[in-house]
Amino acid sequence: MRRLIINADDFGLTLGVNQAIIEGSNRGVLTSATIMANSRAFDDAITLAKSTPQLRTGCHVVLIDGEAVSLDAASLTDVSGRFRTKLKDFARAVFEKKMSGDDIEREAGAQMCRILSHGVTLTHIDSHKHTHMFPQVLRPVLRAAKACGVRAVRNPFEPLRTWTVGLLAARPGLWLRCAGVATFQMFAHEFRKAVREEGMQTTDGTVGIAATGKLDRPMLIAIISALPEGTWELVCHPGYADADLKNAGTRLIASRELELEALTADETRAALKKRGVELISYADLTA
């Protein structure tokens, strides 16, 4: 049995990203999306989430890039209330214990509560740039999720067995990206342990992480064709490369339109059917 959640991150980043996510749901294979509570197009994302019931929504917890929602998250931000911008600086602060677990829990909870207060049900959580992969971040985020009634979390680890030799040979530049993703496997055991102890639900892993920025139609079909048995999540970032996106501070610009095309292609649906993949959402894990 193969089950797959196809989740779009960055819901709320820009109006163009929001529009693409809805199109990915209405015309394509997208099953869920995670909302950024501190984003510039947050209100539009909330409106669209309410009017698109088949698109299940979660919280894209942001602890890097942008501004804090909580007024009490000093160890996470600078004096202006903005988060660190580089993952390596975030990781250094984690390992040097410069970030308070209470601040992480408070900020994550504030972001979830902001979404919930607008009448949107949260089926799950993930995090911007997968910062919840770090054990010191994971536990506070899980506590915040449980307090908000959220019972599922993204498994942010991509097993090497989901990448075939043929896929890597076709895209030589992916080797380096895969190697970088593989280094984070050191945290996978602690993740599974924390999820189990906190009584949360998750998947067997996430595919598409190494393909971020390169996920066009051939790449998506290759990933689907190699999907192992089990329950998986595919992470994606559809959007429109408009002026707002170009000013949003993201490295993912032109690639977002390629992802939207891939998500809505007839060939993608055919690949899912051929592989016997059932599309689900996190709501199906916690039902």
N, C-alpha and C positions, 0 to 999 in steps of 0.2 A: 504494500500500500504506500502510495506517495501522496502526501498532502502538502500544500504550499500556500503560505500567506504572502501576498505581494503588497508591500507597504511602501508608500511614498513618504519620505521625510520632508521637513521644511514647509509644512502646510502653514501658510501665513507669512512666509518670507516676503513675497510680493504678490500683487494682483495677478501677474502673469503666471506665477508658479501655482497659485490657487486655481486659476482657470484650467491649467494643464492637468492638475490632479483630478478635477471633476471630469474632464474629458477622458482621462485614463480610466475612470470608474464607469462613466456612461457608455463609452465606445470601446473600452478595452478590458483588460484583465486585472486591473487594480482592485484590491479588495479592502484596503485600509490605508489610513494616512495618519501621521502624528503631527499635532498642532504645536507651534512654538508660541508660548504664552507671552513672550516679550517681543513679538515681531511687529513690523510696521503695518502689515495687512491682516492683523489678528481679527478685527471685527468682520472683515469680509470672509475669512476662513470659518468663523463661527456661523455666519449666515448660510454659507454654502454647505457646511456640515449638517445643519439642521434640515436643509432642503434636499439632501442626498442620502436617504436612510440606508441604502445598500452599502454605502461607504462607511465602514466602522472606523471610529476615531480613537486615537490615543494621545498621550502627551509626549512631545519631543523635549525632554528635559534639557535645558540649556544652562551649562555651567562654564562655557567658554564661548567667547564672542558675544557682543551685545551687552545689555544692561540687566541688572538684577531686578526681579519683581518684588522681593522682600526688602523691607527697609532695614533689616538686621542681618546682613550677610558680609560683614566687613572683611573676613579672612578670604573671601572669594573674589573681592573686587579691589579696584584702586579707589582713591579718594572721591572720584566722580561717580562711583557706583558701577563702573564697567568691569566686566570679567577680563581675565587674561585672554590673549588672542592666539597664542601658539600652543599646540599640544605639548611640545617638549617643555615649555615653561609650566604648564599645568601639571605634567607628570613630575617635574622636579619639585614643585610645591607639595604634591601629594606625598612623595617619598621623604621629603624633609619635614613632613608633618606641620606645614604652614597653614593648612586649611582645616577648619574646625568641622568635625562631623555634625555638630549641632547646626552650624550654618548651612551645611549641605542639605540636611534634612529639612530645615526651615525653608530654604529657597526652593527646593524641589516641591515641597508641599504647597508653597504659595503659588507656584506655576500651575500645578494640578487644580488647586482650588479656584484659580481665576477662570480656567476653562469650565469647570463644573458649575461655577456660579452663573454662567451664561446658558445653562440648560443643556449642555452637551455631555453625553455619557462617555466615559473613558473605558475602553476595553483593555488597555495595556499601556506600558511606558517603554520608551527607549531613550537614548540621549544623543545630543549633538556631538559628533565626532567620537561616539561610543565611549564617552568618559566613564560610564558606569562599569566598564570592564575592570577598572582598578578596584581591588577589594575594599580599600579605605573609603571609596566613593559609593560602592554598591550597597553596603549595609544601610547607610543613612537614606539612600534613595528608596530602597525597599521598604524601610520603616515608614517613610512619607507616603508611599503608594498604598500600603496597607491601611494607614490612617484615613486615606481618601477613598477606601473601598475598591481599589484597583488590585487585581489579583494575578496579572500576567506581565511578563517583562521579556524584552528581546534578549535572546542568547547572542551576544555580539562576537561570537567566535566562528570562523569559517574553516572547517576541516580541510586539510590538504587533499583528502580523497575525493572532494567534490570537483577538483580540477583535473581534467584528463590531460595526458601528454599531447594529444592532438590539439586541444584547445590552447595550451601554452605554446605549442610549436607554431600555431597560426598567428599568435600575437606575442612575439619575442619580448616586447617591453613589459609584459605582465610578470615575467620571472622576478624582477626586482620588487614589484609591488606585492606579489605573493609572499616573497621572503619577508617583507616588512610586516605583513599581516600575520604571518606564521610566528613571529617573535612574541606576539601577545598571547599565544597559546599557554604560556606559563601561568596565566591567571584563570584558565578555564576550569581547573579542578576546584578552586576556591569559589568560582561563580556557581557551579552546580551545587556545591555544599551549602552556600548561603541561600540559594533559591529553595532547596529542599528544607532547610531549617526554618525558613520564614513562611513556608507553606504556599509558595507562589507557583505559577505555571509558566512554562517556557517551551521552546522548540528544541529539536535536536541540534540546531545551529542556524547560522544565517549565510546565505550565498549571495554573491554579487558585491561583497565588500571590496575585494581586490579589483573588481571591474569598475568601481566608481570613477566616473569621468570617461569611461570607454564603453559603456553599455549601449551599444547599438543593436539593431535587429539580429545580425548574425551572432553576436556575442550572447544575447539573451536566449536565442534558440539553442546555442551550444550548451549553455548552462542548464536549460530545461532538459535537453537530451541526455545530459550526464547526471541528472538529479538522482541520488540514491533513494532507497526506500526510507520511509520515516516521515516526520513532520518538520518542515523547514520554513524559513522566511527568506524572501528575496527582498533586499533593500534597493530602492531606486530613488531618483531625484528628477522627475519630469518638470518641465517649466518652459516658459517662453523667454528667449534672449532679448528682452526689451531693455529700455534705458534704465528702468528701476532695478532690474537684475544686475546690470552692469555696474550699478552704483551700490550694490548691496554688500560688497566685500567678500563675495564667494568666488572660489576658483572654478566652480561648475557653472558655465554659461552656455556655450554652444552645445555642449553635451546633453543638456536638458531637453532640447528639442528632439535630438536623436532618440533619447529614451522614450519620449512620448510617442514617437512614430513606432518604436518597437513594441510598446505596450498596447497599441491599438491595431497592430498588423494582423491580418488574417493568418499569416504564417505562424505567428506566435500561438494563436488558439489551436491551430493544427498540431503544433509541436506538443502542446500540453495534452491534447487528446491522444496523440500517438504514444506518449510516454505514460498515459494513464494517471495523470496528475489531477487530483481533486483540489479546487481552489477553495480556501476557507479563510476565516479571520480569527483573531484572538478570542472573539466571543465564543467560537466553537470549542476552544480549549478550556474555557471556564464554565461552559454550560453545564 
